[in-house]
Amino acid sequence: MFWTVFGIVTAVIAAVLLVLLLFICRKMFDLALVRGNKVVGGDGFEEQLADFKDEWNAGKALYDSLPKEDWWIESFDGLKLHGELLKNGDGKKLLIEVHGFRSSAAHDFIAAMPYFYNKGFSFLLIDLRAHGKSEGEYITFGVHERCDLRDWAWFAMEKLGTDIEIVLHGISMGASTVLMASALNLPANVRGIIADSGFTSPYDIFVRVLEHSFHAKPFPILPITQLMAERKANFGFKDASTLDAMAENTIPVIFVHGEDDDFVPIGMSEANYNACKAEKRFVRVPNARHACGYVMDKPRCEQALDTFLDCVFENA
């Protein structure tokens, strides 16, 4: 009788734990991958940006003043994707802006827009899949987005001419996307890559968030969540890696990362830099938190970007 009761209790407890585990995994899936869910808490991005309202307002004024043209492409898997072109002069120097997780290009790059505008760049602000006006239900942390970015680069060349010169500029998840895209069939017109605060792979950043933000071990949460991602969103957390892409990359890259980034640790950009086989530079920004390097130290970043961009276009 004792063993029968013990067995029933054990089975009930196991069933409850399994249901709880599946619930946690589903919540993680929704929080990380499903369109429209907002992350509560923060990594200091908005808080630190609040100290730089002048830069923000100057960028916003420029953004508002420029004529805008909506662009649309269809992704490899049938999604309608949106971009916004802000043209500067003849538009022959183009910065394709790739925003971060649950953000927008207009938000993430607004403070740096005057700098690049004075450098003669036009801007293509893209809405990543499952963001903004672009279709899509699931965020794939660069795995599918890298293919979308490749298609945007080819489309831009078709629209603006085969003589345009393109620089890819990504921040956070966008930085990882531009780095991963470097291993794809990009047009030769892509002259350089600016990667600000990027992680090394979806798997690596999920492990980091689980351990650092939720104080949880990756197993068994991550394998189960990945099964959900494979079934619903058609991608795996290890399907793409910036480290693999950098090992094949031939496009010059400048890496920017804040030393006080406690969301995407600076070690991930260091690993990307070390793996990069192309011409490369690294800008470490003291006291800067996640994705705040440019506003925290404009002189340092602009000096490095001046040198990088001059080199990129001289060697084109």
N, C-alpha and C positions, 0 to 999 in steps of 0.2 A: 504493500500500500504506500509506504514512504517513497519508494523509488518511482512509483507511478505519479504521485503528486509532484515529486521533484522534477520528473521529466516534463510534466505539463507546465510547471512554472518556468523551467528553463526554456521551453519552446516559446512560451508567451513573451518572456524577456527578450529572446533572440528576435522574435517577430517585431516587437516594439522598437528594438535597436535598429533593425533593418529599415523599418518605415522611417525612423528618425534620420538615418543616414541618407536615404533616398530624398527625403524632404530637404536636407541641407544641400545635397548635390543639386537638386532642382533650383533652389534659391540661388546658389552660386551661378548656375547656368543663366538664370534670368538676369541676375545682377551684372554679369560680365558680358553676355552675348546678345540679349534680346533688346531690340530697338525700344527706346523710350524710357527705360528704367534709369533713374538717377542715382548716383552714388552719394550716400550720406557721409558727412565727415570731410576730410580733405587732407591734402598734402602741402598746403600752404600757398598754392598758386594764386588764388584770388586775394588772400591776405597780403602777400608780398607785392602783388601788382597794385594794390590800393595805395601804396606809397609813391606811385609813379603816374599820377593822374595827368600831369602835363604831357608826358610822352603819349599816353593813351588818347588824350583829347586832340593832340596834333595829328595822330594817325587817323582818328575818326573823322576829323575835318577833311583830310586828304581823301579818305575813302568816300565820303559823302559828295565830294566835289567832282569825282571822276565819272565819266559816262560808263554805263554798264551794259553788257550784252550777255544774255542767257545762252549757254551752250548745253547741248544734250548729246549723250552717246548711249549706246546699248552695250551692256557688259557681256562677257563671254557666256554667262548663264542667264541672259535674257532680262536683266534689270535695266530700267531707265535711270541713268545717272546724270546729275546736274552739276554744272560749273558756271562760274560767273567771270567773264573777261572784263578787266579794267585796263584799257589801252593807254599807253604812254608813247606819244610820237608815232613812229612807224610800226611799233610793236615787234621789232625784230629781235629784241632781247626779252625773253619771257621767263618769269619766275612762276613755276607751278607750285602752289602752296598746299601742303597736305597737313591737315589739322590732327589734333589728338583725340583721345577717347571721349566720346560724348560731347564734343565741342564743335567748333566751326572755324573755318579759315579766317573769316573776318574778325573773330574774337582773338585767335591765337597769334596772329601776325600783325595786328593793327598798330602796335607800338613801333615796329620795325619798318612799316611801310614807307614812311618818308625817306629813310636811308636808301632803300632800294629804288624808290622812284627817282631820287636824285642821281642814282647810278644809271638811269635810263631804262629801267625794267618796266615792262607791262606785267600784269598779274593775272593768273588764272587761278581763282579760288574754287577748289573743287569740294563738293559735298561727298564725303566717303559714303559707301553703301550703308544703309540703315541710319543715315544722318541727314538732317536738313531736308532738301527737296528731292534727294535721291531715293529711289526705291530700295527695298531690301528689309528683311526682318531680322537678320543676324549680323553682328559684328564678328569678324574673323581675325582681328589683330594682325593684319598685314598679309595673311595667307592668300585670300582672294583679292584684297585691296591692291596688292602689288601688280596683279594682272590688270586691274582697272586703271591704275596709274600708267602702265605701259600703253594702254589704249588711248588715254588722254594725251600722252606725248605725241603719238602718231596722229591723232586727230588735230592737235594744235598745228602740227606741221602742214597738214592738208589745208587748214583754214587760213593760216598766216603766211604760208610759203615755205619752200624747201630751204630757204636761206636763213631761217630764224635760228637763234641760239638759245638753248633752254638750260635753265638751272633748276633742279629739283630741290625744294626746301620743305623739310618735314620736322615736326615737333612732337615729342613723346611717341605715341603710337604711329603718328605720321612719319617720324624719323625712321622708325623701324621699317615702315612701308617703303620709303624711298631707298633704303639700303637693300632690302630684299629685292626690289624691282631692278636693281643694278645687274642682277644675274640673268635677267630676261632679255628679250630681243628689243631693246630700246633703240630709237633712231640715233644715228650718229650725231644728230644735232644736240643731244644732251651733253653739255660741256662739263657740268660739275654737279655736286651734291652737297647740300648743307643739312647735316643731321644733328638736331638739337634734342638731347635728353632721351635717346632711343634705348630700348631694351634689346636683348639678344634673340629672344624667341617667345612665342605665346606661352610655351611650357615654362620657361624660366621666370617670366613675370608673374604667372599664376602661382608658382611655388613661392616667390618672394612675397606676394600679397597674402597668401595663406599663412605663411610663417610670421611675417612682420606685423600685419594688420589684424589678423584674426587669431594669431597664436595657435594655429592648427597645423598638423602634419599633412603633407601632400597625400599620403596613402591612408585610407582608400578613397578620399574625396575626389582627388584629381582624376584617377583612372575612370571612375564612374561618370564624372562630369564630361570627360572626353568622349565616352561612348554616346552620351546624349548629343554632344556636338557633332560627332560623325554621322549620327542618324538624322538629326534635325537640320544642321547647318552645313553638312557636307564638307567638314574639314577636321583635321587632327591638330593637336597642339604642337606636334613636332614636324608638321608638314613643310615648314619653312623656317629658316634661321638666318639671321644677319651674318653670323660667322661663316656659314657656308657661302653666302652670297659674296662677302668681302674677299673670300679666298679666290673668287673668279673675277672680281671686279677690275675694270680698267679705267673707270671714270674717277677723276680727282675728287676727294672728299675732305670736307672740313667738319670735324666733330666739335660740338659745343656741349658742355655739361657743368651744372652747378655742383660745387663740392659738398653742399649741405642738402643735396637731394635725398630725401628719405623715402621716396616712392620708387623711383627707378635709380638704384645706386650708381654712382659714377663708374664703378668697376665694370658695368656693362658696356659703357662707351669705351672704356679702356680696352676691353676685350675686342670690341668691334674695330678699334684703331689698330690693335696689334694684328688682327686677322687680315686687315686691308692690304692688298698687294699693289694698289694704285698709289699715285701721289697723294699724300695725306697731311693733315695738320690737326692739332688738338688744342682747343681753348678750354682751359679749366677756369671756372669763375668762382673765386672765394665767396663764401657766405650766401651763395645763391641756392634757393630751393628749386623744386622741380619746375623746369621749363621757364625759369625766370632769369637765366643768365644774361640775356641781352639787356633787359631793363636794369639789372643790377649793376652792370659794368659796361655801358655803351662804348666808352673809349677803347677798352680792351677788345671787345668783340668787333667793333668797326675797324680797328686797325688790322686785326687778323683777317677780317672779311675783305678789306681793301687789297691786302697782299694776295689773298687766295683768288679773288675775282680777276685781278690784273693778270695773274699767272695763267688762269684758266683761259682767258680770252686771247692772251698773247700767243699761247700754244695751240689755239684752235686751228 
